[in-house]
């Protein structure tokens, strides 16, 4: 299947590890030129080296910039003034007692999870609309729909991303540009893998994974952690030339954790 991504330039924020790195890998496999973004030159170089091991011919460009800050976003825009696809993947989560969260805690997650995507979308989306082609994708979370009292700022910002994405999509009406959001469920990132091992140190990982899901994500229909590649492949399809009818949507790839018929 030709996803019509050959020759397209794709910017994925926070793409040196986890889901972002796998999204980068999937785009590169489809022939897109992928901008690999991290906060340091070292992390970007390491990610590019890793990707080239499996995809020697991949077209990869470096971007060491902290897009959680106005200065970092300005650097990104100056280095790459136009892109065909923007994936707002940058985000952080922290566990806190909601009653001990400070204003600074809330503000930090807002800057990283919301303002990073807002600043970049504000710059890149008008150009896409003018060229009548382009894709913007916000990587949200199933936590947007299942609020967690231990991650109140994270859940709140992830829900806000859905509203922002929809509002921006409405500005693309009548064009070939789309803006969507993607809601991954619990995913087997390195951090989650370490968490499972810590919680169930005496079990083989496969057993610990099933126990973790049964005890902590009991509504999951698939009963396992989602693999990053599963998120990545769907993200690439949504950003492809074949997905022009998908616009303004909040797309769940959560293994059925969120109990809803729609």
LINPERA-V193338 format. One record per residue. N is the residue number from 0. RES is the residue in three letters. SS is DSSP state (H for helix, E for strand, L for the rest). PHI is phi in degrees with one decimal (999 if undefined). PSI is psi in radians with two decimals (* if undefined). Layout:
BEGIN
n:N res:RES ss:SS phi:PHI psi:PSI
n:N res:RES ss:SS phi:PHI psi:PSI
END
This chain:
BEGIN
n:0 res:UNK ss:L phi:999 psi:2.19
n:1 res:UNK ss:L phi:-88.0 psi:1.97
n:2 res:UNK ss:L phi:-84.7 psi:0.05
n:3 res:UNK ss:L phi:59.4 psi:0.74
n:4 res:UNK ss:L phi:-110.9 psi:-0.02
n:5 res:UNK ss:L phi:-59.2 psi:2.25
n:6 res:UNK ss:L phi:82.7 psi:-0.07
n:7 res:UNK ss:L phi:-80.5 psi:2.54
n:8 res:UNK ss:E phi:-102.3 psi:2.20
n:9 res:UNK ss:E phi:-121.5 psi:2.24
n:10 res:UNK ss:E phi:-107.6 psi:2.12
n:11 res:UNK ss:E phi:-119.3 psi:1.98
n:12 res:UNK ss:L phi:-72.6 psi:2.59
n:13 res:UNK ss:L phi:52.2 psi:1.00
n:14 res:UNK ss:L phi:-111.6 psi:0.42
n:15 res:UNK ss:L phi:-93.7 psi:-0.06
n:16 res:UNK ss:L phi:-165.2 psi:2.98
n:17 res:UNK ss:H phi:60.5 psi:-2.50
n:18 res:UNK ss:H phi:-62.3 psi:-0.67
n:19 res:UNK ss:H phi:-60.2 psi:-0.73
n:20 res:UNK ss:H phi:-65.2 psi:-0.70
n:21 res:UNK ss:H phi:-69.2 psi:-0.62
n:22 res:UNK ss:H phi:-62.7 psi:-0.73
n:23 res:UNK ss:H phi:-60.5 psi:-0.74
n:24 res:UNK ss:H phi:-62.2 psi:-0.74
n:25 res:UNK ss:H phi:-66.9 psi:-0.72
n:26 res:UNK ss:H phi:-63.7 psi:-0.77
n:27 res:UNK ss:H phi:-62.7 psi:-0.65
n:28 res:UNK ss:H phi:-62.8 psi:-0.50
n:29 res:UNK ss:L phi:-86.7 psi:0.03
n:30 res:UNK ss:L phi:93.5 psi:0.12
n:31 res:UNK ss:L phi:-77.5 psi:2.72
n:32 res:UNK ss:E phi:-88.8 psi:2.11
n:33 res:UNK ss:E phi:-112.8 psi:2.22
n:34 res:UNK ss:E phi:-88.9 psi:2.03
n:35 res:UNK ss:E phi:-92.3 psi:2.10
n:36 res:UNK ss:E phi:-116.5 psi:2.32
n:37 res:UNK ss:E phi:-151.1 psi:3.07
n:38 res:UNK ss:L phi:-79.9 psi:-0.36
n:39 res:UNK ss:L phi:-128.0 psi:2.67
n:40 res:UNK ss:H phi:-62.5 psi:-0.60
n:41 res:UNK ss:H phi:-63.6 psi:-0.82
n:42 res:UNK ss:H phi:-65.3 psi:-0.64
n:43 res:UNK ss:H phi:-66.4 psi:-0.79
n:44 res:UNK ss:H phi:-61.6 psi:-0.72
n:45 res:UNK ss:H phi:-63.6 psi:-0.73
n:46 res:UNK ss:H phi:-65.3 psi:-0.75
n:47 res:UNK ss:H phi:-63.1 psi:-0.73
n:48 res:UNK ss:H phi:-61.1 psi:-0.76
n:49 res:UNK ss:H phi:-63.0 psi:-0.77
n:50 res:UNK ss:H phi:-64.4 psi:-0.67
n:51 res:UNK ss:H phi:-68.6 psi:-0.38
n:52 res:UNK ss:H phi:-64.5 psi:-0.65
n:53 res:UNK ss:H phi:-98.0 psi:-0.36
n:54 res:UNK ss:L phi:-133.4 psi:1.33
n:55 res:UNK ss:L phi:-57.8 psi:-0.52
n:56 res:UNK ss:L phi:-93.5 psi:0.14
n:57 res:UNK ss:L phi:-60.9 psi:2.45
n:58 res:UNK ss:E phi:-93.3 psi:1.79
n:59 res:UNK ss:E phi:-125.3 psi:2.37
n:60 res:UNK ss:E phi:-121.3 psi:2.46
n:61 res:UNK ss:E phi:-89.5 psi:2.55
n:62 res:UNK ss:E phi:-148.5 psi:1.77
n:63 res:UNK ss:E phi:-95.4 psi:1.76
n:64 res:UNK ss:L phi:-158.8 psi:2.45
n:65 res:UNK ss:L phi:-91.8 psi:1.69
n:66 res:UNK ss:L phi:-76.1 psi:0.06
n:67 res:UNK ss:L phi:-80.4 psi:-0.12
n:68 res:UNK ss:L phi:-118.4 psi:2.67
n:69 res:UNK ss:H phi:-58.4 psi:-0.66
n:70 res:UNK ss:H phi:-65.8 psi:-0.71
n:71 res:UNK ss:H phi:-65.6 psi:-0.74
n:72 res:UNK ss:H phi:-63.0 psi:-0.71
n:73 res:UNK ss:H phi:-63.7 psi:-0.67
n:74 res:UNK ss:H phi:-63.9 psi:-0.76
n:75 res:UNK ss:H phi:-59.2 psi:-0.83
n:76 res:UNK ss:H phi:-65.5 psi:-0.68
n:77 res:UNK ss:H phi:-66.8 psi:-0.66
n:78 res:UNK ss:H phi:-76.9 psi:-0.62
n:79 res:UNK ss:L phi:-134.3 psi:1.48
n:80 res:UNK ss:L phi:-65.0 psi:-0.45
n:81 res:UNK ss:L phi:-140.5 psi:2.47
n:82 res:UNK ss:L phi:-138.3 psi:2.81
n:83 res:UNK ss:L phi:-90.0 psi:-0.53
n:84 res:UNK ss:E phi:-136.5 psi:2.32
n:85 res:UNK ss:E phi:-119.9 psi:2.11
n:86 res:UNK ss:E phi:-111.4 psi:1.90
n:87 res:UNK ss:E phi:-84.2 psi:1.52
n:88 res:UNK ss:L phi:-98.7 psi:-0.35
n:89 res:UNK ss:L phi:-58.1 psi:2.27
n:90 res:UNK ss:L phi:-174.1 psi:2.68
n:91 res:UNK ss:L phi:-132.9 psi:2.71
n:92 res:UNK ss:L phi:-135.4 psi:2.59
n:93 res:UNK ss:L phi:-142.5 psi:2.49
n:94 res:UNK ss:L phi:-90.3 psi:2.20
n:95 res:UNK ss:L phi:-146.6 psi:2.66
n:96 res:UNK ss:L phi:-72.1 psi:2.16
n:97 res:UNK ss:L phi:-58.3 psi:-0.44
n:98 res:UNK ss:L phi:-82.0 psi:-0.20
n:99 res:UNK ss:L phi:-106.2 psi:-0.07
n:100 res:UNK ss:L phi:-65.0 psi:2.33
n:101 res:UNK ss:L phi:-94.8 psi:2.95
n:102 res:UNK ss:H phi:-57.9 psi:-0.66
n:103 res:UNK ss:H phi:-65.0 psi:-0.66
n:104 res:UNK ss:H phi:-61.1 psi:-0.83
n:105 res:UNK ss:H phi:-62.1 psi:-0.77
n:106 res:UNK ss:H phi:-65.2 psi:-0.67
n:107 res:UNK ss:H phi:-62.4 psi:-0.82
n:108 res:UNK ss:H phi:-67.6 psi:-0.58
n:109 res:UNK ss:H phi:-64.6 psi:-0.76
n:110 res:UNK ss:H phi:-63.2 psi:-0.77
n:111 res:UNK ss:H phi:-74.4 psi:-0.90
n:112 res:UNK ss:H phi:-80.3 psi:-0.49
n:113 res:UNK ss:H phi:-108.8 psi:-0.99
n:114 res:UNK ss:H phi:-65.0 psi:-0.54
n:115 res:UNK ss:H phi:-59.6 psi:-0.84
n:116 res:UNK ss:H phi:-70.3 psi:-0.62
n:117 res:UNK ss:H phi:-64.4 psi:-0.81
n:118 res:UNK ss:H phi:-62.7 psi:-0.79
n:119 res:UNK ss:H phi:-71.5 psi:-0.70
n:120 res:UNK ss:H phi:-64.9 psi:-0.67
n:121 res:UNK ss:H phi:-59.7 psi:-0.57
n:122 res:UNK ss:H phi:-84.0 psi:-0.89
n:123 res:UNK ss:H phi:-79.7 psi:-0.57
n:124 res:UNK ss:H phi:-65.3 psi:-0.75
n:125 res:UNK ss:H phi:-57.6 psi:-0.64
n:126 res:UNK ss:H phi:-66.4 psi:-0.68
n:127 res:UNK ss:H phi:-61.7 psi:-0.78
n:128 res:UNK ss:H phi:-62.7 psi:-0.71
n:129 res:UNK ss:H phi:-64.2 psi:-0.61
n:130 res:UNK ss:H phi:-86.9 psi:-0.14
n:131 res:UNK ss:L phi:62.5 psi:0.61
n:132 res:UNK ss:L phi:-161.9 psi:2.47
n:133 res:UNK ss:E phi:151.9 psi:2.86
n:134 res:UNK ss:E phi:-139.1 psi:2.40
n:135 res:UNK ss:E phi:-126.0 psi:2.31
n:136 res:UNK ss:E phi:-133.6 psi:2.21
n:137 res:UNK ss:E phi:-97.5 psi:2.21
n:138 res:UNK ss:E phi:-88.7 psi:1.77
n:139 res:UNK ss:L phi:-93.9 psi:-2.38
n:140 res:UNK ss:L phi:-167.8 psi:2.68
n:141 res:UNK ss:H phi:-62.1 psi:-0.30
n:142 res:UNK ss:H phi:-64.3 psi:-0.32
n:143 res:UNK ss:H phi:-63.3 psi:-0.52
n:144 res:UNK ss:L phi:-101.8 psi:-0.31
n:145 res:UNK ss:L phi:-125.4 psi:1.39
n:146 res:UNK ss:L phi:-56.0 psi:2.39
n:147 res:UNK ss:L phi:-116.6 psi:2.14
n:148 res:UNK ss:H phi:-65.6 psi:-0.35
n:149 res:UNK ss:H phi:-87.6 psi:-0.17
n:150 res:UNK ss:H phi:-134.5 psi:0.86
n:151 res:UNK ss:H phi:-57.8 psi:-0.83
n:152 res:UNK ss:H phi:-64.6 psi:-0.64
n:153 res:UNK ss:H phi:-63.7 psi:-0.88
n:154 res:UNK ss:H phi:-59.2 psi:-0.74
n:155 res:UNK ss:H phi:-63.8 psi:-0.77
n:156 res:UNK ss:H phi:-69.9 psi:-0.61
n:157 res:UNK ss:H phi:-68.7 psi:-0.60
n:158 res:UNK ss:H phi:-68.8 psi:-0.68
n:159 res:UNK ss:H phi:-62.5 psi:-0.60
n:160 res:UNK ss:H phi:-59.3 psi:-0.61
n:161 res:UNK ss:H phi:-65.0 psi:-0.72
n:162 res:UNK ss:H phi:-67.7 psi:-0.76
n:163 res:UNK ss:H phi:-62.0 psi:-0.79
n:164 res:UNK ss:H phi:-58.8 psi:-0.79
n:165 res:UNK ss:H phi:-65.4 psi:-0.73
n:166 res:UNK ss:H phi:-61.4 psi:-0.75
n:167 res:UNK ss:H phi:-67.4 psi:-0.65
n:168 res:UNK ss:H phi:-59.7 psi:-0.64
n:169 res:UNK ss:H phi:-65.3 psi:-0.40
n:170 res:UNK ss:L phi:-75.9 psi:-0.20
n:171 res:UNK ss:L phi:-96.1 psi:0.10
n:172 res:UNK ss:L phi:-52.8 psi:2.31
n:173 res:UNK ss:L phi:81.2 psi:0.12
n:174 res:UNK ss:L phi:-116.1 psi:3.11
n:175 res:UNK ss:L phi:-97.5 psi:0.39
n:176 res:UNK ss:E phi:-102.1 psi:2.48
n:177 res:UNK ss:E phi:-128.8 psi:2.64
n:178 res:UNK ss:E phi:-133.2 psi:2.15
n:179 res:UNK ss:E phi:-137.7 psi:2.95
n:180 res:UNK ss:E phi:-127.0 psi:2.61
n:181 res:UNK ss:E phi:-120.8 psi:2.33
n:182 res:UNK ss:E phi:-115.9 psi:1.56
n:183 res:UNK ss:E phi:-71.7 psi:2.63
n:184 res:UNK ss:L phi:-90.7 psi:-2.87
n:185 res:UNK ss:L phi:-60.3 psi:2.14
n:186 res:UNK ss:E phi:-122.7 psi:2.56
n:187 res:UNK ss:L phi:-80.1 psi:1.28
n:188 res:UNK ss:L phi:-88.2 psi:2.88
n:189 res:UNK ss:H phi:-55.1 psi:-0.67
n:190 res:UNK ss:H phi:-65.1 psi:-0.73
n:191 res:UNK ss:H phi:-69.0 psi:-0.64
n:192 res:UNK ss:H phi:-61.3 psi:-0.76
n:193 res:UNK ss:H phi:-65.2 psi:-0.64
n:194 res:UNK ss:H phi:-62.3 psi:-0.80
n:195 res:UNK ss:H phi:-61.2 psi:-0.76
n:196 res:UNK ss:H phi:-63.5 psi:-0.61
n:197 res:UNK ss:H phi:-71.9 psi:-0.69
n:198 res:UNK ss:H phi:-73.7 psi:-0.62
n:199 res:UNK ss:L phi:-125.9 psi:1.18
n:200 res:UNK ss:L phi:-67.3 psi:-0.40
n:201 res:UNK ss:L phi:-92.4 psi:-0.05
n:202 res:UNK ss:L phi:-102.4 psi:2.60
n:203 res:UNK ss:L phi:-60.6 psi:2.65
n:204 res:UNK ss:H phi:-58.2 psi:-0.72
n:205 res:UNK ss:H phi:-59.8 psi:-0.67
n:206 res:UNK ss:H phi:-71.4 psi:-0.77
n:207 res:UNK ss:H phi:-61.7 psi:-0.64
n:208 res:UNK ss:H phi:-61.6 psi:-0.82
n:209 res:UNK ss:H phi:-63.9 psi:-0.70
n:210 res:UNK ss:H phi:-66.2 psi:-0.72
n:211 res:UNK ss:H phi:-59.6 psi:-0.80
n:212 res:UNK ss:H phi:-66.5 psi:-0.73
n:213 res:UNK ss:H phi:-65.4 psi:-0.64
n:214 res:UNK ss:H phi:-91.0 psi:-0.51
n:215 res:UNK ss:H phi:-112.7 psi:-0.39
n:216 res:UNK ss:L phi:-134.5 psi:1.02
n:217 res:UNK ss:L phi:-65.7 psi:-0.32
n:218 res:UNK ss:L phi:-85.0 psi:-0.08
n:219 res:UNK ss:L phi:-62.0 psi:2.25
n:220 res:UNK ss:L phi:-78.1 psi:-0.65
n:221 res:UNK ss:L phi:-78.8 psi:-0.34
n:222 res:UNK ss:L phi:67.7 psi:0.38
n:223 res:UNK ss:L phi:-148.8 psi:2.91
n:224 res:UNK ss:L phi:-72.8 psi:2.45
n:225 res:UNK ss:E phi:-73.2 psi:2.45
n:226 res:UNK ss:L phi:-82.6 psi:2.44
n:227 res:UNK ss:H phi:-52.9 psi:-0.61
n:228 res:UNK ss:H phi:-64.5 psi:-0.52
n:229 res:UNK ss:H phi:-67.6 psi:-0.68
n:230 res:UNK ss:H phi:-66.4 psi:-0.77
n:231 res:UNK ss:H phi:-63.2 psi:-0.80
n:232 res:UNK ss:H phi:-63.3 psi:-0.66
n:233 res:UNK ss:H phi:-69.4 psi:-0.71
n:234 res:UNK ss:H phi:-58.9 psi:-0.73
n:235 res:UNK ss:H phi:-65.6 psi:-0.72
n:236 res:UNK ss:H phi:-61.2 psi:-0.78
n:237 res:UNK ss:H phi:-61.7 psi:-0.51
n:238 res:UNK ss:L phi:-92.8 psi:0.08
n:239 res:UNK ss:L phi:-87.7 psi:3.03
n:240 res:UNK ss:L phi:-71.6 psi:-0.17
n:241 res:UNK ss:L phi:-90.5 psi:-0.07
n:242 res:UNK ss:L phi:-112.4 psi:0.55
n:243 res:UNK ss:L phi:-65.0 psi:-0.36
n:244 res:UNK ss:L phi:-88.1 psi:-0.05
n:245 res:UNK ss:L phi:-97.7 psi:1.86
n:246 res:UNK ss:L phi:-148.9 psi:2.39
n:247 res:UNK ss:L phi:71.6 psi:0.40
n:248 res:UNK ss:L phi:-104.5 psi:2.60
n:249 res:UNK ss:E phi:-106.2 psi:1.87
n:250 res:UNK ss:E phi:-104.3 psi:2.05
n:251 res:UNK ss:E phi:-90.7 psi:2.23
n:252 res:UNK ss:E phi:-126.1 psi:1.23
n:253 res:UNK ss:L phi:-119.7 psi:0.12
n:254 res:UNK ss:L phi:69.9 psi:0.24
n:255 res:UNK ss:L phi:86.0 psi:0.28
n:256 res:UNK ss:L phi:-61.6 psi:-0.76
n:257 res:UNK ss:L phi:-80.8 psi:2.07
n:258 res:UNK ss:L phi:-83.8 psi:1.71
n:259 res:UNK ss:L phi:-154.5 psi:2.53
n:260 res:UNK ss:L phi:-83.5 psi:-0.13
n:261 res:UNK ss:L phi:-127.4 psi:*
END
